[in-house]
């Protein structure tokens, strides 16, 4: 078993070998797996601000555009 830091998060890998030393099983958990819950929480937060009773509000969209839109200042 091994764990390493990768660009998208912790990479966990675990291998089993047979009597000849050949890999018989591999289990790999990539960083994206660890990030799914936080990504979903972020998307939910944006949706709750932007969508009001099934309608996308301009006020909500503008709030998120202001926070995350690329600017010419950069």
N, CA, C and O atoms as a Maestro MAE file, in Angstrom:
{
 s_m_m2io_version
 :::
 2.0.0
}

f_m_ct {
 s_m_title
 :::
 protein
 m_atom[296] {
  # First column is atom index #
  i_m_mmod_type
  r_m_x_coord
  r_m_y_coord
  r_m_z_coord
  i_m_residue_number
  s_m_chain_name
  s_m_pdb_residue_name
  s_m_pdb_atom_name
  i_m_atomic_number
  :::
  1 25 0.845 -1.172 0.000 1 A "UNK " " N  " 7
  2 3 0.000 0.000 0.000 1 A "UNK " " CA " 6
  3 2 0.882 1.224 0.000 1 A "UNK " " C  " 6
  4 15 1.952 1.240 0.608 1 A "UNK " " O  " 8
  5 25 0.412 2.265 -0.701 2 A "UNK " " N  " 7
  6 3 1.158 3.508 -0.729 2 A "UNK " " CA " 6
  7 2 0.225 4.688 -0.836 2 A "UNK " " C  " 6
  8 15 -0.885 4.578 -1.357 2 A "UNK " " O  " 8
  9 25 0.684 5.815 -0.340 3 A "UNK " " N  " 7
  10 3 -0.054 7.072 -0.443 3 A "UNK " " CA " 6
  11 2 0.923 8.146 -0.899 3 A "UNK " " C  " 6
  12 15 2.023 8.265 -0.360 3 A "UNK " " O  " 8
  13 25 0.523 8.916 -1.881 4 A "UNK " " N  " 7
  14 3 1.348 10.026 -2.353 4 A "UNK " " CA " 6
  15 2 0.443 11.219 -2.618 4 A "UNK " " C  " 6
  16 15 -0.742 11.061 -2.910 4 A "UNK " " O  " 8
  17 25 1.015 12.415 -2.514 5 A "UNK " " N  " 7
  18 3 0.274 13.617 -2.871 5 A "UNK " " CA " 6
  19 2 0.397 13.818 -4.372 5 A "UNK " " C  " 6
  20 15 1.494 13.797 -4.929 5 A "UNK " " O  " 8
  21 25 -0.730 14.010 -5.006 6 A "UNK " " N  " 7
  22 3 -0.800 14.238 -6.443 6 A "UNK " " CA " 6
  23 2 -1.459 15.604 -6.663 6 A "UNK " " C  " 6
  24 15 -2.010 16.180 -5.724 6 A "UNK " " O  " 8
  25 25 -1.408 16.127 -7.891 7 A "UNK " " N  " 7
  26 3 -1.975 17.458 -8.138 7 A "UNK " " CA " 6
  27 2 -3.436 17.611 -7.723 7 A "UNK " " C  " 6
  28 15 -3.837 18.697 -7.305 7 A "UNK " " O  " 8
  29 25 -4.231 16.568 -7.826 8 A "UNK " " N  " 7
  30 3 -5.655 16.678 -7.474 8 A "UNK " " CA " 6
  31 2 -5.963 16.108 -6.101 8 A "UNK " " C  " 6
  32 15 -7.137 15.950 -5.769 8 A "UNK " " O  " 8
  33 25 -4.976 15.797 -5.300 9 A "UNK " " N  " 7
  34 3 -5.213 15.280 -3.957 9 A "UNK " " CA " 6
  35 2 -4.436 14.007 -3.698 9 A "UNK " " C  " 6
  36 15 -3.608 13.594 -4.510 9 A "UNK " " O  " 8
  37 25 -4.707 13.397 -2.573 10 A "UNK " " N  " 7
  38 3 -3.983 12.191 -2.163 10 A "UNK " " CA " 6
  39 2 -4.335 11.006 -3.061 10 A "UNK " " C  " 6
  40 15 -5.507 10.733 -3.318 10 A "UNK " " O  " 8
  41 25 -3.311 10.316 -3.527 11 A "UNK " " N  " 7
  42 3 -3.474 9.114 -4.347 11 A "UNK " " CA " 6
  43 2 -3.132 7.919 -3.464 11 A "UNK " " C  " 6
  44 15 -2.026 7.825 -2.931 11 A "UNK " " O  " 8
  45 25 -4.082 7.017 -3.317 12 A "UNK " " N  " 7
  46 3 -3.883 5.818 -2.496 12 A "UNK " " CA " 6
  47 2 -3.895 4.615 -3.426 12 A "UNK " " C  " 6
  48 15 -4.790 4.475 -4.259 12 A "UNK " " O  " 8
  49 25 -2.907 3.753 -3.282 13 A "UNK " " N  " 7
  50 3 -2.868 2.551 -4.115 13 A "UNK " " CA " 6
  51 2 -2.449 1.354 -3.276 13 A "UNK " " C  " 6
  52 15 -1.619 1.452 -2.372 13 A "UNK " " O  " 8
  53 25 -3.064 0.206 -3.616 14 A "UNK " " N  " 7
  54 3 -2.832 -1.027 -2.867 14 A "UNK " " CA " 6
  55 2 -2.821 -2.177 -3.880 14 A "UNK " " C  " 6
  56 15 -3.741 -2.297 -4.689 14 A "UNK " " O  " 8
  57 25 -1.798 -3.010 -3.838 15 A "UNK " " N  " 7
  58 3 -1.648 -4.094 -4.814 15 A "UNK " " CA " 6
  59 2 -1.452 -5.428 -4.102 15 A "UNK " " C  " 6
  60 15 -0.859 -5.493 -3.026 15 A "UNK " " O  " 8
  61 25 -1.958 -6.485 -4.722 16 A "UNK " " N  " 7
  62 3 -1.692 -7.854 -4.271 16 A "UNK " " CA " 6
  63 2 -1.040 -8.598 -5.417 16 A "UNK " " C  " 6
  64 15 -1.332 -8.345 -6.586 16 A "UNK " " O  " 8
  65 25 -0.157 -9.514 -5.072 17 A "UNK " " N  " 7
  66 3 0.516 -10.306 -6.108 17 A "UNK " " CA " 6
  67 2 0.248 -11.791 -5.890 17 A "UNK " " C  " 6
  68 15 -0.072 -12.234 -4.787 17 A "UNK " " O  " 8
  69 25 0.389 -12.535 -6.970 18 A "UNK " " N  " 7
  70 3 0.229 -13.990 -6.862 18 A "UNK " " CA " 6
  71 2 1.578 -14.618 -6.527 18 A "UNK " " C  " 6
  72 15 2.546 -13.907 -6.257 18 A "UNK " " O  " 8
  73 25 1.644 -15.952 -6.543 19 A "UNK " " N  " 7
  74 3 2.876 -16.671 -6.193 19 A "UNK " " CA " 6
  75 2 4.013 -16.403 -7.162 19 A "UNK " " C  " 6
  76 15 5.175 -16.620 -6.816 19 A "UNK " " O  " 8
  77 25 3.710 -15.938 -8.369 20 A "UNK " " N  " 7
  78 3 4.738 -15.630 -9.366 20 A "UNK " " CA " 6
  79 2 5.169 -14.166 -9.323 20 A "UNK " " C  " 6
  80 15 5.988 -13.733 -10.133 20 A "UNK " " O  " 8
  81 25 4.620 -13.412 -8.386 21 A "UNK " " N  " 7
  82 3 4.984 -12.008 -8.276 21 A "UNK " " CA " 6
  83 2 4.227 -11.101 -9.237 21 A "UNK " " C  " 6
  84 15 4.553 -9.920 -9.361 21 A "UNK " " O  " 8
  85 25 3.223 -11.641 -9.915 22 A "UNK " " N  " 7
  86 3 2.426 -10.834 -10.835 22 A "UNK " " CA " 6
  87 2 1.264 -10.188 -10.076 22 A "UNK " " C  " 6
  88 15 0.696 -10.784 -9.161 22 A "UNK " " O  " 8
  89 25 0.933 -8.995 -10.461 23 A "UNK " " N  " 7
  90 3 -0.169 -8.293 -9.802 23 A "UNK " " CA " 6
  91 2 -1.472 -9.028 -10.079 23 A "UNK " " C  " 6
  92 15 -1.847 -9.240 -11.232 23 A "UNK " " O  " 8
  93 25 -2.149 -9.412 -9.017 24 A "UNK " " N  " 7
  94 3 -3.421 -10.126 -9.152 24 A "UNK " " CA " 6
  95 2 -4.607 -9.239 -8.767 24 A "UNK " " C  " 6
  96 15 -5.754 -9.547 -9.090 24 A "UNK " " O  " 8
  97 25 -4.317 -8.145 -8.078 25 A "UNK " " N  " 7
  98 3 -5.372 -7.216 -7.677 25 A "UNK " " CA " 6
  99 2 -4.759 -5.838 -7.482 25 A "UNK " " C  " 6
  100 15 -3.667 -5.702 -6.929 25 A "UNK " " O  " 8
  101 25 -5.469 -4.829 -7.939 26 A "UNK " " N  " 7
  102 3 -5.034 -3.446 -7.730 26 A "UNK " " CA " 6
  103 2 -6.233 -2.623 -7.292 26 A "UNK " " C  " 6
  104 15 -7.312 -2.722 -7.877 26 A "UNK " " O  " 8
  105 25 -6.042 -1.824 -6.278 27 A "UNK " " N  " 7
  106 3 -7.079 -0.927 -5.795 27 A "UNK " " CA " 6
  107 2 -6.470 0.466 -5.750 27 A "UNK " " C  " 6
  108 15 -5.524 0.709 -5.001 27 A "UNK " " O  " 8
  109 25 -7.009 1.381 -6.551 28 A "UNK " " N  " 7
  110 3 -6.477 2.732 -6.631 28 A "UNK " " CA " 6
  111 2 -7.605 3.712 -6.325 28 A "UNK " " C  " 6
  112 15 -8.675 3.657 -6.931 28 A "UNK " " O  " 8
  113 25 -7.353 4.595 -5.390 29 A "UNK " " N  " 7
  114 3 -8.314 5.648 -5.059 29 A "UNK " " CA " 6
  115 2 -7.642 6.966 -5.426 29 A "UNK " " C  " 6
  116 15 -6.646 7.362 -4.821 29 A "UNK " " O  " 8
  117 25 -8.202 7.634 -6.424 30 A "UNK " " N  " 7
  118 3 -7.601 8.875 -6.927 30 A "UNK " " CA " 6
  119 2 -8.099 10.071 -6.121 30 A "UNK " " C  " 6
  120 15 -9.124 10.005 -5.442 30 A "UNK " " O  " 8
  121 25 -7.345 11.164 -6.217 31 A "UNK " " N  " 7
  122 3 -7.670 12.368 -5.459 31 A "UNK " " CA " 6
  123 2 -9.059 12.899 -5.731 31 A "UNK " " C  " 6
  124 15 -9.700 13.437 -4.829 31 A "UNK " " O  " 8
  125 25 -9.536 12.761 -6.948 32 A "UNK " " N  " 7
  126 3 -10.859 13.265 -7.291 32 A "UNK " " CA " 6
  127 2 -11.922 12.644 -6.394 32 A "UNK " " C  " 6
  128 15 -12.895 13.311 -6.042 32 A "UNK " " O  " 8
  129 25 -11.754 11.395 -6.022 33 A "UNK " " N  " 7
  130 3 -12.705 10.720 -5.140 33 A "UNK " " CA " 6
  131 2 -12.838 11.463 -3.815 33 A "UNK " " C  " 6
  132 15 -13.939 11.579 -3.277 33 A "UNK " " O  " 8
  133 25 -11.738 11.959 -3.294 34 A "UNK " " N  " 7
  134 3 -11.763 12.687 -2.026 34 A "UNK " " CA " 6
  135 2 -12.414 14.060 -2.182 34 A "UNK " " C  " 6
  136 15 -12.910 14.627 -1.208 34 A "UNK " " O  " 8
  137 25 -12.415 14.595 -3.399 35 A "UNK " " N  " 7
  138 3 -12.906 15.945 -3.635 35 A "UNK " " CA " 6
  139 2 -14.370 16.009 -4.054 35 A "UNK " " C  " 6
  140 15 -14.917 17.106 -4.165 35 A "UNK " " O  " 8
  141 25 -15.020 14.881 -4.288 36 A "UNK " " N  " 7
  142 3 -16.390 14.885 -4.790 36 A "UNK " " CA " 6
  143 2 -17.339 15.573 -3.812 36 A "UNK " " C  " 6
  144 15 -18.129 16.419 -4.231 36 A "UNK " " O  " 8
  145 25 -17.287 15.239 -2.538 37 A "UNK " " N  " 7
  146 3 -18.211 15.839 -1.569 37 A "UNK " " CA " 6
  147 2 -18.027 17.356 -1.481 37 A "UNK " " C  " 6
  148 15 -19.021 18.080 -1.535 37 A "UNK " " O  " 8
  149 25 -16.791 17.870 -1.347 38 A "UNK " " N  " 7
  150 3 -16.638 19.329 -1.302 38 A "UNK " " CA " 6
  151 2 -17.105 20.007 -2.596 38 A "UNK " " C  " 6
  152 15 -17.671 21.100 -2.545 38 A "UNK " " O  " 8
  153 25 -16.876 19.374 -3.752 39 A "UNK " " N  " 7
  154 3 -17.352 19.961 -5.006 39 A "UNK " " CA " 6
  155 2 -18.877 20.026 -5.016 39 A "UNK " " C  " 6
  156 15 -19.453 21.041 -5.407 39 A "UNK " " O  " 8
  157 25 -19.528 18.952 -4.590 40 A "UNK " " N  " 7
  158 3 -20.991 18.937 -4.545 40 A "UNK " " CA " 6
  159 2 -21.531 19.987 -3.580 40 A "UNK " " C  " 6
  160 15 -22.541 20.630 -3.865 40 A "UNK " " O  " 8
  161 25 -20.872 20.163 -2.452 41 A "UNK " " N  " 7
  162 3 -21.310 21.166 -1.485 41 A "UNK " " CA " 6
  163 2 -21.193 22.568 -2.070 41 A "UNK " " C  " 6
  164 15 -22.060 23.411 -1.842 41 A "UNK " " O  " 8
  165 25 -20.131 22.820 -2.817 42 A "UNK " " N  " 7
  166 3 -19.945 24.132 -3.447 42 A "UNK " " CA " 6
  167 2 -21.011 24.390 -4.502 42 A "UNK " " C  " 6
  168 15 -21.574 25.483 -4.573 42 A "UNK " " O  " 8
  169 25 -21.284 23.386 -5.317 43 A "UNK " " N  " 7
  170 3 -22.305 23.529 -6.357 43 A "UNK " " CA " 6
  171 2 -23.673 23.776 -5.727 43 A "UNK " " C  " 6
  172 15 -24.439 24.608 -6.214 43 A "UNK " " O  " 8
  173 25 -23.980 23.063 -4.655 44 A "UNK " " N  " 7
  174 3 -25.260 23.250 -3.964 44 A "UNK " " CA " 6
  175 2 -25.374 24.676 -3.425 44 A "UNK " " C  " 6
  176 15 -26.428 25.302 -3.538 44 A "UNK " " O  " 8
  177 25 -24.286 25.192 -2.836 45 A "UNK " " N  " 7
  178 3 -24.308 26.548 -2.282 45 A "UNK " " CA " 6
  179 2 -24.581 27.575 -3.378 45 A "UNK " " C  " 6
  180 15 -25.375 28.496 -3.184 45 A "UNK " " O  " 8
  181 25 -23.929 27.421 -4.522 46 A "UNK " " N  " 7
  182 3 -24.154 28.350 -5.636 46 A "UNK " " CA " 6
  183 2 -25.600 28.238 -6.108 46 A "UNK " " C  " 6
  184 15 -26.267 29.256 -6.296 46 A "UNK " " O  " 8
  185 25 -26.089 27.023 -6.299 47 A "UNK " " N  " 7
  186 3 -27.448 26.821 -6.793 47 A "UNK " " CA " 6
  187 2 -28.476 27.424 -5.831 47 A "UNK " " C  " 6
  188 15 -29.457 28.018 -6.276 47 A "UNK " " O  " 8
  189 25 -28.266 27.280 -4.538 48 A "UNK " " N  " 7
  190 3 -29.217 27.826 -3.576 48 A "UNK " " CA " 6
  191 2 -29.239 29.351 -3.606 48 A "UNK " " C  " 6
  192 15 -30.277 29.965 -3.357 48 A "UNK " " O  " 8
  193 25 -28.093 29.963 -3.912 49 A "UNK " " N  " 7
  194 3 -28.048 31.421 -4.023 49 A "UNK " " CA " 6
  195 2 -28.641 31.916 -5.339 49 A "UNK " " C  " 6
  196 15 -29.267 32.975 -5.378 49 A "UNK " " O  " 8
  197 25 -28.449 31.167 -6.401 50 A "UNK " " N  " 7
  198 3 -28.833 31.618 -7.741 50 A "UNK " " CA " 6
  199 2 -30.285 31.272 -8.069 50 A "UNK " " C  " 6
  200 15 -30.959 32.034 -8.762 50 A "UNK " " O  " 8
  201 25 -30.774 30.132 -7.581 51 A "UNK " " N  " 7
  202 3 -32.124 29.672 -7.929 51 A "UNK " " CA " 6
  203 2 -33.060 29.942 -6.757 51 A "UNK " " C  " 6
  204 15 -32.804 29.513 -5.632 51 A "UNK " " O  " 8
  205 25 -34.143 30.653 -7.032 52 A "UNK " " N  " 7
  206 3 -35.114 30.986 -5.999 52 A "UNK " " CA " 6
  207 2 -36.493 30.521 -6.457 52 A "UNK " " C  " 6
  208 15 -37.068 31.090 -7.385 52 A "UNK " " O  " 8
  209 25 -37.018 29.496 -5.811 53 A "UNK " " N  " 7
  210 3 -38.320 28.913 -6.173 53 A "UNK " " CA " 6
  211 2 -38.359 28.510 -7.647 53 A "UNK " " C  " 6
  212 15 -39.348 28.755 -8.337 53 A "UNK " " O  " 8
  213 25 -37.289 27.898 -8.120 54 A "UNK " " N  " 7
  214 3 -37.237 27.403 -9.493 54 A "UNK " " CA " 6
  215 2 -36.884 28.446 -10.528 54 A "UNK " " C  " 6
  216 15 -36.864 28.147 -11.722 54 A "UNK " " O  " 8
  217 25 -36.608 29.660 -10.099 55 A "UNK " " N  " 7
  218 3 -36.280 30.740 -11.028 55 A "UNK " " CA " 6
  219 2 -34.859 31.215 -10.748 55 A "UNK " " C  " 6
  220 15 -34.489 31.465 -9.601 55 A "UNK " " O  " 8
  221 25 -34.070 31.336 -11.815 56 A "UNK " " N  " 7
  222 3 -32.713 31.858 -11.679 56 A "UNK " " CA " 6
  223 2 -32.824 33.367 -11.516 56 A "UNK " " C  " 6
  224 15 -33.397 34.054 -12.361 56 A "UNK " " O  " 8
  225 25 -32.271 33.870 -10.423 57 A "UNK " " N  " 7
  226 3 -32.365 35.306 -10.164 57 A "UNK " " CA " 6
  227 2 -31.116 36.025 -10.654 57 A "UNK " " C  " 6
  228 15 -29.999 35.523 -10.522 57 A "UNK " " O  " 8
  229 25 -31.321 37.196 -11.214 58 A "UNK " " N  " 7
  230 3 -30.193 37.999 -11.683 58 A "UNK " " CA " 6
  231 2 -29.306 38.421 -10.510 58 A "UNK " " C  " 6
  232 15 -28.082 38.470 -10.634 58 A "UNK " " O  " 8
  233 25 -29.933 38.722 -9.378 59 A "UNK " " N  " 7
  234 3 -29.175 39.104 -8.187 59 A "UNK " " CA " 6
  235 2 -28.224 37.988 -7.770 59 A "UNK " " C  " 6
  236 15 -27.059 38.243 -7.465 59 A "UNK " " O  " 8
  237 25 -28.720 36.753 -7.758 60 A "UNK " " N  " 7
  238 3 -27.875 35.618 -7.397 60 A "UNK " " CA " 6
  239 2 -26.757 35.394 -8.390 60 A "UNK " " C  " 6
  240 15 -25.619 35.129 -8.003 60 A "UNK " " O  " 8
  241 25 -27.078 35.500 -9.682 61 A "UNK " " N  " 7
  242 3 -26.044 35.328 -10.710 61 A "UNK " " CA " 6
  243 2 -24.964 36.390 -10.572 61 A "UNK " " C  " 6
  244 15 -23.775 36.087 -10.671 61 A "UNK " " O  " 8
  245 25 -25.372 37.624 -10.346 62 A "UNK " " N  " 7
  246 3 -24.392 38.706 -10.238 62 A "UNK " " CA " 6
  247 2 -23.474 38.521 -9.041 62 A "UNK " " C  " 6
  248 15 -22.287 38.840 -9.108 62 A "UNK " " O  " 8
  249 25 -24.026 38.002 -7.939 63 A "UNK " " N  " 7
  250 3 -23.195 37.766 -6.757 63 A "UNK " " CA " 6
  251 2 -22.064 36.788 -7.088 63 A "UNK " " C  " 6
  252 15 -20.915 37.014 -6.710 63 A "UNK " " O  " 8
  253 25 -22.389 35.710 -7.789 64 A "UNK " " N  " 7
  254 3 -21.379 34.698 -8.101 64 A "UNK " " CA " 6
  255 2 -20.469 35.146 -9.232 64 A "UNK " " C  " 6
  256 15 -19.287 34.804 -9.238 64 A "UNK " " O  " 8
  257 25 -20.988 35.898 -10.183 65 A "UNK " " N  " 7
  258 3 -20.123 36.431 -11.255 65 A "UNK " " CA " 6
  259 2 -19.055 37.329 -10.656 65 A "UNK " " C  " 6
  260 15 -17.888 37.259 -11.041 65 A "UNK " " O  " 8
  261 25 -19.451 38.160 -9.726 66 A "UNK " " N  " 7
  262 3 -18.513 39.090 -9.093 66 A "UNK " " CA " 6
  263 2 -17.402 38.340 -8.373 66 A "UNK " " C  " 6
  264 15 -16.241 38.746 -8.427 66 A "UNK " " O  " 8
  265 25 -17.750 37.252 -7.701 67 A "UNK " " N  " 7
  266 3 -16.753 36.502 -6.936 67 A "UNK " " CA " 6
  267 2 -15.782 35.720 -7.815 67 A "UNK " " C  " 6
  268 15 -14.589 35.652 -7.521 67 A "UNK " " O  " 8
  269 25 -16.299 35.130 -8.897 68 A "UNK " " N  " 7
  270 3 -15.493 34.133 -9.597 68 A "UNK " " CA " 6
  271 2 -15.168 34.462 -11.053 68 A "UNK " " C  " 6
  272 15 -14.403 33.734 -11.685 68 A "UNK " " O  " 8
  273 25 -15.720 35.522 -11.591 69 A "UNK " " N  " 7
  274 3 -15.444 35.840 -12.987 69 A "UNK " " CA " 6
  275 2 -14.013 36.353 -13.135 69 A "UNK " " C  " 6
  276 15 -13.529 37.094 -12.280 69 A "UNK " " O  " 8
  277 25 -13.334 35.964 -14.216 70 A "UNK " " N  " 7
  278 3 -11.990 36.506 -14.440 70 A "UNK " " CA " 6
  279 2 -12.078 38.007 -14.670 70 A "UNK " " C  " 6
  280 15 -13.053 38.502 -15.237 70 A "UNK " " O  " 8
  281 25 -11.082 38.707 -14.238 71 A "UNK " " N  " 7
  282 3 -11.092 40.157 -14.398 71 A "UNK " " CA " 6
  283 2 -9.956 40.603 -15.289 71 A "UNK " " C  " 6
  284 15 -8.997 39.866 -15.517 71 A "UNK " " O  " 8
  285 25 -10.074 41.815 -15.787 72 A "UNK " " N  " 7
  286 3 -8.993 42.375 -16.607 72 A "UNK " " CA " 6
  287 2 -7.891 42.938 -15.707 72 A "UNK " " C  " 6
  288 15 -6.833 43.329 -16.201 72 A "UNK " " O  " 8
  289 25 -8.130 42.984 -14.378 73 A "UNK " " N  " 7
  290 3 -7.118 43.489 -13.455 73 A "UNK " " CA " 6
  291 2 -5.959 42.514 -13.292 73 A "UNK " " C  " 6
  292 15 -4.854 42.913 -12.924 73 A "UNK " " O  " 8
  293 25 -6.211 41.230 -13.567 74 A "UNK " " N  " 7
  294 3 -5.186 40.207 -13.307 74 A "UNK " " CA " 6
  295 2 -4.039 40.274 -14.284 74 A "UNK " " C  " 6
  296 15 -3.103 39.480 -14.192 74 A "UNK " " O  " 8
  :::
 }
 m_bond[295] {
  # First column is bond index #
  i_m_from
  i_m_to
  i_m_order
  :::
  1 1 2 1
  2 2 3 1
  3 3 4 2
  4 3 5 1
  5 5 6 1
  6 6 7 1
  7 7 8 2
  8 7 9 1
  9 9 10 1
  10 10 11 1
  11 11 12 2
  12 11 13 1
  13 13 14 1
  14 14 15 1
  15 15 16 2
  16 15 17 1
  17 17 18 1
  18 18 19 1
  19 19 20 2
  20 19 21 1
  21 21 22 1
  22 22 23 1
  23 23 24 2
  24 23 25 1
  25 25 26 1
  26 26 27 1
  27 27 28 2
  28 27 29 1
  29 29 30 1
  30 30 31 1
  31 31 32 2
  32 31 33 1
  33 33 34 1
  34 34 35 1
  35 35 36 2
  36 35 37 1
  37 37 38 1
  38 38 39 1
  39 39 40 2
  40 39 41 1
  41 41 42 1
  42 42 43 1
  43 43 44 2
  44 43 45 1
  45 45 46 1
  46 46 47 1
  47 47 48 2
  48 47 49 1
  49 49 50 1
  50 50 51 1
  51 51 52 2
  52 51 53 1
  53 53 54 1
  54 54 55 1
  55 55 56 2
  56 55 57 1
  57 57 58 1
  58 58 59 1
  59 59 60 2
  60 59 61 1
  61 61 62 1
  62 62 63 1
  63 63 64 2
  64 63 65 1
  65 65 66 1
  66 66 67 1
  67 67 68 2
  68 67 69 1
  69 69 70 1
  70 70 71 1
  71 71 72 2
  72 71 73 1
  73 73 74 1
  74 74 75 1
  75 75 76 2
  76 75 77 1
  77 77 78 1
  78 78 79 1
  79 79 80 2
  80 79 81 1
  81 81 82 1
  82 82 83 1
  83 83 84 2
  84 83 85 1
  85 85 86 1
  86 86 87 1
  87 87 88 2
  88 87 89 1
  89 89 90 1
  90 90 91 1
  91 91 92 2
  92 91 93 1
  93 93 94 1
  94 94 95 1
  95 95 96 2
  96 95 97 1
  97 97 98 1
  98 98 99 1
  99 99 100 2
  100 99 101 1
  101 101 102 1
  102 102 103 1
  103 103 104 2
  104 103 105 1
  105 105 106 1
  106 106 107 1
  107 107 108 2
  108 107 109 1
  109 109 110 1
  110 110 111 1
  111 111 112 2
  112 111 113 1
  113 113 114 1
  114 114 115 1
  115 115 116 2
  116 115 117 1
  117 117 118 1
  118 118 119 1
  119 119 120 2
  120 119 121 1
  121 121 122 1
  122 122 123 1
  123 123 124 2
  124 123 125 1
  125 125 126 1
  126 126 127 1
  127 127 128 2
  128 127 129 1
  129 129 130 1
  130 130 131 1
  131 131 132 2
  132 131 133 1
  133 133 134 1
  134 134 135 1
  135 135 136 2
  136 135 137 1
  137 137 138 1
  138 138 139 1
  139 139 140 2
  140 139 141 1
  141 141 142 1
  142 142 143 1
  143 143 144 2
  144 143 145 1
  145 145 146 1
  146 146 147 1
  147 147 148 2
  148 147 149 1
  149 149 150 1
  150 150 151 1
  151 151 152 2
  152 151 153 1
  153 153 154 1
  154 154 155 1
  155 155 156 2
  156 155 157 1
  157 157 158 1
  158 158 159 1
  159 159 160 2
  160 159 161 1
  161 161 162 1
  162 162 163 1
  163 163 164 2
  164 163 165 1
  165 165 166 1
  166 166 167 1
  167 167 168 2
  168 167 169 1
  169 169 170 1
  170 170 171 1
  171 171 172 2
  172 171 173 1
  173 173 174 1
  174 174 175 1
  175 175 176 2
  176 175 177 1
  177 177 178 1
  178 178 179 1
  179 179 180 2
  180 179 181 1
  181 181 182 1
  182 182 183 1
  183 183 184 2
  184 183 185 1
  185 185 186 1
  186 186 187 1
  187 187 188 2
  188 187 189 1
  189 189 190 1
  190 190 191 1
  191 191 192 2
  192 191 193 1
  193 193 194 1
  194 194 195 1
  195 195 196 2
  196 195 197 1
  197 197 198 1
  198 198 199 1
  199 199 200 2
  200 199 201 1
  201 201 202 1
  202 202 203 1
  203 203 204 2
  204 203 205 1
  205 205 206 1
  206 206 207 1
  207 207 208 2
  208 207 209 1
  209 209 210 1
  210 210 211 1
  211 211 212 2
  212 211 213 1
  213 213 214 1
  214 214 215 1
  215 215 216 2
  216 215 217 1
  217 217 218 1
  218 218 219 1
  219 219 220 2
  220 219 221 1
  221 221 222 1
  222 222 223 1
  223 223 224 2
  224 223 225 1
  225 225 226 1
  226 226 227 1
  227 227 228 2
  228 227 229 1
  229 229 230 1
  230 230 231 1
  231 231 232 2
  232 231 233 1
  233 233 234 1
  234 234 235 1
  235 235 236 2
  236 235 237 1
  237 237 238 1
  238 238 239 1
  239 239 240 2
  240 239 241 1
  241 241 242 1
  242 242 243 1
  243 243 244 2
  244 243 245 1
  245 245 246 1
  246 246 247 1
  247 247 248 2
  248 247 249 1
  249 249 250 1
  250 250 251 1
  251 251 252 2
  252 251 253 1
  253 253 254 1
  254 254 255 1
  255 255 256 2
  256 255 257 1
  257 257 258 1
  258 258 259 1
  259 259 260 2
  260 259 261 1
  261 261 262 1
  262 262 263 1
  263 263 264 2
  264 263 265 1
  265 265 266 1
  266 266 267 1
  267 267 268 2
  268 267 269 1
  269 269 270 1
  270 270 271 1
  271 271 272 2
  272 271 273 1
  273 273 274 1
  274 274 275 1
  275 275 276 2
  276 275 277 1
  277 277 278 1
  278 278 279 1
  279 279 280 2
  280 279 281 1
  281 281 282 1
  282 282 283 1
  283 283 284 2
  284 283 285 1
  285 285 286 1
  286 286 287 1
  287 287 288 2
  288 287 289 1
  289 289 290 1
  290 290 291 1
  291 291 292 2
  292 291 293 1
  293 293 294 1
  294 294 295 1
  295 295 296 2
  :::
 }
}
